[in-house]
C-alpha cells in the first residue's frame, strides 16, 4: 500500500502537524478526479501515505471533521464513527449520498474495519494513536490534527478536505459561512457590543466555562461578534475550559446572558442531568443576574460541541439568530 509510517514521537508529531494544511493534492487532482488507482502522497503526523485520488470505499474514524466533511462533499463512505445519540449523524448535515455503517463513538475495531474492504481510512490523531500500525495495514490511512491539538476547526476541515480531494469546494463553504457570520456581526453590532455572554458546558462530573479559545463554539461566537464575559478568559493561553465547583457559581455574575449545553461526544444520560441539577438548583445559581433576568439559553451540544464543519457552524449561527433578539 506504499505506506511510509514514521515513528510516533514528539518530533514526528510536530513535523507532521507543521505539514497539515499543506496537502500534496494539486490543481490536477482537485475534486477527486484522476485515473482509477492513481494516488497522491499525503504527509501527516504519523508519516506519509499514498492516498487514492478517487477513493471508493472510505472509512472515517471520528464523527467530527472526518465524518462531517465527508458527508458534506458526498465522499463514498462505507463506515464511520458516529455520535452516541438519538441522531448518530447530525441533522444539520446534508443527507448522505449512500448508506454507511455506523461504528459508534471512540472505538477502533481493526478486524471489523477489515471487513469493509476500505481503500482510505481517515481519523484524528487521538483515535489513531495506539492503532495506527494495525489500521494502516488495511488501507491508506491518514491522521489529522484537530482542536484538541490546538488546530483551528476550519484549518482541520481544510486538511480533511485535502485528503478527500475537495479542498476548493470546502474553501467555498468556509467563505460562505464567513460571509454569513460577518453579516450577522454587522447587523447586531450594537446589541452584541453591550452584552457579555458566557458559554457553559455541563459534563458528567462538573460545570465548565468554555473559554475564549480555539474550541469550535468559541470561534463561532468570535466570528459572530459576540462579547464574552471576563470569566470566559482562559487562565492560561492553552486552557479551553475553566472548571467550576458548585461553590464557585458566583463567578458567572459578570455575564449578562448564559448559553449552555450538556454532555458531548459519548452518551452520558442521567449523569449529566444530575450535574445540571446540582449546579442550578442552588441559591448561587438563582442569584446570577442572567438567571434573574431570564437570559439563560440552552442549545444543542450536537452542533455546539460535537460540530466541526461549516454545516455545524451554520447551525450555531441559526441558534444565535433565534437568541439575539432575546438579549435586549
C-alpha positions as CSV (number, residue, x, y, z in Angstrom):
1,X,0.0,0.0,0.0
2,X,3.1,2.2,-0.2
3,X,2.8,3.5,3.4
4,X,5.8,5.0,5.0
5,X,4.8,5.4,8.7
6,X,7.1,7.5,10.8
7,X,7.8,6.8,14.5
8,X,5.1,8.3,16.6
9,X,7.2,10.5,18.9
10,X,7.1,14.2,19.7
11,X,9.4,15.1,16.8
12,X,7.3,13.1,14.3
13,X,4.1,14.8,15.7
14,X,5.5,18.3,15.4
15,X,6.8,17.7,11.9
16,X,3.6,16.2,10.7
17,X,1.5,18.9,12.3
18,X,3.5,21.5,10.6
19,X,2.7,19.8,7.3
20,X,-1.1,19.8,7.9
21,X,-2.9,22.1,5.6
22,X,-0.1,21.8,3.0
23,X,-1.6,18.7,1.4
24,X,0.0,17.4,-1.7
25,X,-3.2,17.5,-3.7
26,X,-2.5,19.9,-6.5
27,X,-4.9,21.5,-9.0
28,X,-4.8,18.5,-11.2
29,X,-6.3,16.3,-8.5
30,X,-8.8,18.8,-7.1
31,X,-12.3,17.4,-6.7
32,X,-11.3,13.7,-6.7
33,X,-10.5,13.5,-10.4
34,X,-7.9,11.2,-11.9
35,X,-7.5,7.8,-13.3
36,X,-8.6,4.7,-11.4
37,X,-5.9,3.5,-9.0
38,X,-3.9,6.8,-9.1
39,X,-2.5,8.0,-5.8
40,X,-1.1,11.2,-4.3
41,X,1.4,11.4,-1.3
42,X,-0.1,13.0,1.8
43,X,2.1,13.9,4.8
44,X,0.5,13.7,8.2
45,X,1.5,13.4,11.9
46,X,2.2,9.7,11.6
47,X,4.2,9.7,8.4
48,X,3.5,9.9,4.6
49,X,0.8,7.8,2.9
50,X,-0.1,7.2,-0.8
51,X,-3.7,8.2,-0.8
52,X,-6.1,7.2,-3.7
53,X,-7.1,10.2,-5.7
54,X,-10.5,8.8,-6.3
55,X,-11.3,6.7,-3.2
56,X,-14.3,4.4,-3.5
57,X,-14.6,2.8,0.0
58,X,-13.8,5.3,2.7
59,X,-13.9,4.9,6.5
60,X,-13.8,7.8,8.9
61,X,-12.9,7.1,12.5
62,X,-14.3,10.2,14.2
63,X,-17.7,12.0,13.9
64,X,-16.0,15.4,13.8
65,X,-14.3,16.8,10.8
66,X,-13.6,13.4,9.2
67,X,-17.2,12.3,9.0
68,X,-18.8,15.7,8.7
69,X,-16.6,16.9,5.8
70,X,-17.0,13.5,4.1
71,X,-20.8,13.8,4.2
72,X,-20.9,17.4,3.2
73,X,-19.0,16.6,0.0
74,X,-20.6,13.2,-0.9
75,X,-17.4,11.2,-0.2
76,X,-18.2,7.5,-0.7
77,X,-18.3,6.3,2.9
78,X,-18.8,2.7,3.7
79,X,-18.5,3.1,7.5
80,X,-17.9,5.9,10.0
81,X,-17.7,6.6,13.7
82,X,-20.9,8.3,14.8
83,X,-22.3,10.0,17.8
84,X,-24.0,8.0,20.6
85,X,-27.2,10.0,20.5
86,X,-30.7,9.6,19.0
87,X,-29.2,11.2,15.9
88,X,-25.9,9.5,15.3
89,X,-25.4,11.6,12.1
90,X,-26.3,15.2,12.9
91,X,-29.3,16.5,11.2
92,X,-27.6,19.7,10.1
93,X,-25.5,17.7,7.6
94,X,-26.9,17.0,4.1
95,X,-28.3,13.6,3.7
96,X,-25.5,11.1,3.0
97,X,-25.3,10.1,-0.7
98,X,-25.2,6.4,0.2
99,X,-26.0,4.5,3.4
100,X,-22.9,3.6,5.6
101,X,-22.3,1.5,8.6
102,X,-22.3,3.3,12.0
103,X,-19.3,2.3,14.1
104,X,-20.3,4.1,17.3
105,X,-18.2,6.5,19.2
106,X,-14.5,6.3,20.1
107,X,-13.9,2.7,19.1
108,X,-11.5,1.2,16.6
109,X,-12.1,-2.5,15.9
110,X,-9.4,-3.4,13.4
111,X,-11.0,-6.7,12.5
112,X,-14.3,-5.1,11.9
113,X,-12.8,-2.4,9.7
114,X,-11.1,-5.0,7.6
115,X,-14.5,-6.4,6.7
116,X,-15.5,-3.3,4.8
117,X,-12.6,-3.6,2.3
118,X,-11.7,0.1,2.6
119,X,-9.3,1.9,0.3
120,X,-8.9,5.0,2.5
121,X,-9.2,5.5,6.3
122,X,-9.1,8.9,8.0
123,X,-9.2,9.8,11.7
124,X,-7.8,12.4,14.1
125,X,-4.5,11.9,15.9
126,X,-6.0,10.7,19.2
127,X,-8.2,8.0,17.8
128,X,-5.4,6.5,15.8
129,X,-2.6,7.0,18.4
130,X,-2.5,3.3,19.5
131,X,-4.0,1.8,16.4
132,X,-2.2,3.4,13.5
133,X,0.2,0.5,12.7
134,X,-2.7,-2.0,12.6
135,X,-5.2,0.2,10.8
136,X,-2.7,1.3,8.2
137,X,-2.1,-2.3,7.3
138,X,-5.7,-2.4,6.0
139,X,-5.7,0.6,3.6
140,X,-4.2,4.0,3.1
141,X,-4.6,5.7,6.5
142,X,-4.2,9.4,7.3
143,X,-4.3,11.1,10.7
144,X,-5.1,14.8,11.1
145,X,-4.8,17.3,14.0
146,X,-7.9,19.0,15.3
147,X,-8.8,21.5,18.1
148,X,-7.6,19.0,20.7
149,X,-4.1,19.7,19.2
150,X,-4.8,23.4,19.1
151,X,-5.6,23.4,15.4
152,X,-8.4,25.7,14.3
153,X,-11.6,23.8,13.3
154,X,-11.6,25.4,9.8
155,X,-7.9,24.5,9.2
156,X,-8.7,20.9,10.3
157,X,-11.6,20.8,7.9
158,X,-9.4,22.0,5.0
159,X,-6.8,19.4,5.9
160,X,-9.5,16.7,5.7
161,X,-10.9,18.1,2.5
162,X,-7.4,18.0,1.0
163,X,-7.2,14.3,1.8
164,X,-10.5,13.7,0.1
165,X,-9.6,15.9,-2.9
166,X,-12.2,18.5,-2.3
167,X,-10.3,21.4,-0.8
168,X,-11.5,24.0,-3.3
169,X,-15.2,23.1,-2.6
170,X,-14.5,23.2,1.2
171,X,-12.9,26.6,0.9
172,X,-16.1,27.8,-0.9
173,X,-18.2,26.5,2.0
174,X,-15.9,28.3,4.5
175,X,-16.1,31.6,2.5
176,X,-19.9,31.4,2.5
177,X,-20.0,30.7,6.3
178,X,-17.7,33.6,7.0
179,X,-19.8,36.0,4.9
180,X,-22.9,35.0,6.8
181,X,-21.1,35.4,10.2
182,X,-19.8,38.8,9.1
183,X,-23.3,39.9,8.1
184,X,-24.7,38.8,11.5
185,X,-21.9,40.6,13.3
186,X,-22.5,43.8,11.4
187,X,-26.3,43.6,11.8
188,X,-26.2,43.1,15.6
189,X,-23.1,45.0,16.4
190,X,-24.7,47.5,18.8
191,X,-26.6,44.9,20.8
192,X,-23.8,42.4,20.9
193,X,-21.3,45.0,21.9
194,X,-23.3,45.8,25.0
195,X,-23.9,42.3,26.3
196,X,-21.4,40.0,27.8
197,X,-22.1,36.3,27.3
198,X,-20.7,33.2,28.9
199,X,-20.8,29.7,27.3
200,X,-21.2,26.8,29.7
201,X,-20.9,23.0,29.4
202,X,-22.3,20.6,32.0
203,X,-20.4,17.3,32.0
204,X,-20.9,14.1,33.9
205,X,-18.8,15.5,36.7
206,X,-18.7,19.3,36.7
207,X,-19.7,22.6,35.2
208,X,-17.2,24.2,32.8
209,X,-16.8,27.6,31.3
210,X,-15.9,27.2,27.7
211,X,-13.1,29.8,27.4
212,X,-12.5,32.2,24.6
213,X,-10.1,29.8,22.9
214,X,-9.5,27.5,19.9
215,X,-12.6,25.4,20.8
216,X,-15.2,25.2,17.9
217,X,-18.1,27.1,19.5
218,X,-15.8,29.8,20.9
219,X,-14.5,30.6,17.4
220,X,-18.1,30.8,16.1
221,X,-19.0,33.2,18.8
222,X,-16.0,35.3,17.9
223,X,-16.8,35.3,14.2
224,X,-20.4,36.4,15.0
225,X,-19.1,39.3,17.1
226,X,-20.3,38.0,20.5
227,X,-18.6,39.7,23.5
228,X,-17.5,37.2,26.1
229,X,-17.7,37.8,29.9
230,X,-14.4,38.4,31.8
231,X,-14.9,34.9,33.4
232,X,-14.6,33.4,29.9
233,X,-10.9,34.4,29.7
234,X,-8.6,31.4,29.9
235,X,-6.4,31.1,32.9
236,X,-3.5,30.1,30.6
237,X,-3.4,30.7,26.8
238,X,-3.9,26.9,26.2
239,X,-6.8,26.5,28.5
240,X,-10.0,25.6,26.7
241,X,-12.2,25.5,29.7
242,X,-12.4,26.5,33.4
243,X,-13.9,24.1,35.9
244,X,-16.3,25.5,38.5
245,X,-17.3,23.8,41.7
246,X,-20.9,24.4,43.0
247,X,-19.4,27.0,45.4
248,X,-17.8,28.9,42.5
249,X,-21.0,29.5,40.5
250,X,-21.0,33.2,41.7
251,X,-18.1,33.8,39.2
252,X,-20.7,33.8,36.5
253,X,-22.2,37.0,37.8
254,X,-20.2,39.0,35.3
255,X,-22.3,37.6,32.4
256,X,-25.4,39.4,31.1
257,X,-26.5,36.1,29.4
258,X,-25.7,32.4,29.7
259,X,-25.7,30.0,26.8
260,X,-25.3,26.3,27.9
261,X,-25.4,22.7,26.7
262,X,-25.0,19.4,28.4
263,X,-22.7,16.5,27.6
264,X,-20.9,16.0,24.3
265,X,-19.5,13.0,22.3
266,X,-20.4,9.8,24.0
267,X,-23.8,9.1,25.5
268,X,-23.9,10.2,29.2
269,X,-27.6,10.1,30.0
270,X,-28.6,10.8,33.6
271,X,-25.2,11.6,34.8
272,X,-25.2,14.9,33.1
273,X,-28.8,15.6,34.3
274,X,-27.6,15.0,37.8
275,X,-24.7,17.5,37.3
276,X,-27.1,20.1,35.9
277,X,-29.4,19.8,38.9
278,X,-26.5,20.0,41.4
279,X,-25.4,23.4,40.0
280,X,-28.7,25.0,39.0
281,X,-30.9,24.2,42.0
282,X,-28.9,26.2,44.5
283,X,-29.2,29.8,45.6
284,X,-25.9,30.9,44.0
285,X,-27.3,30.0,40.5
286,X,-30.7,31.6,41.2
287,X,-28.9,34.8,42.2
288,X,-27.0,35.2,39.0
289,X,-28.1,38.4,37.0
290,X,-28.5,36.3,33.9
291,X,-30.8,33.9,35.7
292,X,-32.8,36.6,37.5
293,X,-33.3,38.4,34.2
294,X,-34.4,35.3,32.2
295,X,-31.3,35.4,30.0
296,X,-30.4,31.7,30.1
297,X,-30.5,29.8,26.8
298,X,-30.0,26.1,26.2
299,X,-28.6,25.0,22.9
300,X,-27.8,21.6,21.3
301,X,-24.5,20.1,22.1
302,X,-24.6,18.1,18.8
303,X,-23.9,21.4,16.9
304,X,-22.2,23.4,19.6
305,X,-19.8,20.8,20.9
306,X,-19.8,17.8,18.5
307,X,-19.7,20.0,15.4
308,X,-16.6,20.7,13.4
309,X,-17.9,21.6,9.9
310,X,-19.4,24.5,8.1
311,X,-22.8,22.8,8.5
312,X,-22.4,22.8,12.3
313,X,-21.1,26.4,12.2
314,X,-24.2,27.5,10.4
315,X,-26.4,25.6,12.8
316,X,-24.7,27.6,15.6
317,X,-25.5,30.8,13.7
318,X,-29.1,29.7,13.4
319,X,-29.3,29.4,17.2
320,X,-27.7,32.8,17.6
321,X,-30.2,34.2,15.2
322,X,-33.0,32.9,17.3
323,X,-31.4,34.1,20.6
324,X,-30.1,37.5,19.8
325,X,-33.4,39.3,19.9
326,X,-34.0,38.0,23.4
327,X,-30.8,39.6,24.7
328,X,-32.2,43.1,24.8
